[in-house]
Amino acid sequence: MKIPFVDLNAQYQNIKPEIDAAIQSVLDNTSFILGATVNSFEQAFAKFCGTKHVIGVNSGTDALTLVLNAMGIGAGDEVITVPNTFIATTEAITRNGAIPVFVDIDSKTFNIDVTKIETAITPKTKAILPVHLYGQMADMKKISEIAKKHNLRVLEDACQAHGAKDNDVSPGVLSDAACYSFYPGKNLGAYGDAGCVATNSDELAEEIRKLRNHGRDEKHIHAEEGFNSRMDALQAAILLEKLKHLNDWIEKRRENVRFYNKLLDETLATPLEKDGKKHVYHLYVIRTRKRDLLQKLLKESDISCGIHYPLPLHLQPAYKYMNLKKGDFPETEKAADEILSLPIYPELEKEKIKYVCEKIKSVLNFE
Ligand SMILES: *Cc1c(COP(=O)(O)O)cnc(C)c1O
């Protein structure tokens, strides 16, 4: 039995008529960049997030970059984040001339260890950038308390957390802004690159709207230089259709998680959903010391898995100049050696989950 890591074709086949019609309507009206379709998606997603504004941009990476830029964070400023994330998180910091300062993670949730944030704060610290890794939100109440006390901005990387909740609150509500990616494989994915910013701040929203479109106020008046980071209407039309299914897809993921957990709980460490949180399981990440062996056997059995992420950022060649070393963030490094992401897409059938779990047990119980 061949089991892919995600199955975007299965999802497309289930909603093909609506998607095809949405694409056709954009082709018919030929308004391809920003415009009414992007506005409609922004409004619909703002309602979903419970924030006043959503600004559609080119990608999750650009969303993060533009928010930090709009906050005026630049040369010499420090931004606190985690080393176990995708490099886009830190690219957004360094592309603005600022400096990423890493804080280790909590071993149970893989999110920033809030008890270690304050020791990383210096007079240069301007912001905290928590990442809601795998689809579970970091402790936003604690983070916003620390930020208030030290007068720091907070930007949430919610690129894996569409629909996630922390005590019924969505990303972007307890902070200055949250950024989303609509990369095709995300829980809400476009058919190309796209992303957005969700915020309750009128000032940030206005500035990001300008920045995404060359700093333009009116057609030929540029108060400042900006970026070319506009969402295109084809992506917005597709996202508008897919948004209608997002809650249902999240429930299917959660159902698959319950099934996995029931079969695997005795064999290895399954993901922890903390009290008060709604985990949306962009990734279903298990943990075992026999990870390399397990990954090898699953691959031989045609089961696709992933590691998110195998080499922490502080050990990446791109950040050699930071002079960080192995041992600096022990929980992150230990996790990187033990984690494995199993297939968890909404269309994944129970019989396939059963098959994956049987294979896992056959390695771990008899080695
Ligand atoms: C996907 C992702 C991004 C980047 O999003 P893009 O749309 O690919 O630019 C940033 N941060 C995290 C945690 C992500 O998973």
Residues whose N, C-alpha, C, O or C-beta is under 5 A from the ligand:
A	BS01	LIG	S59 G60 T61 D62 T85 F86 A88 T89 D157 C159 Q160 S181 F182 Y183 A194 G195
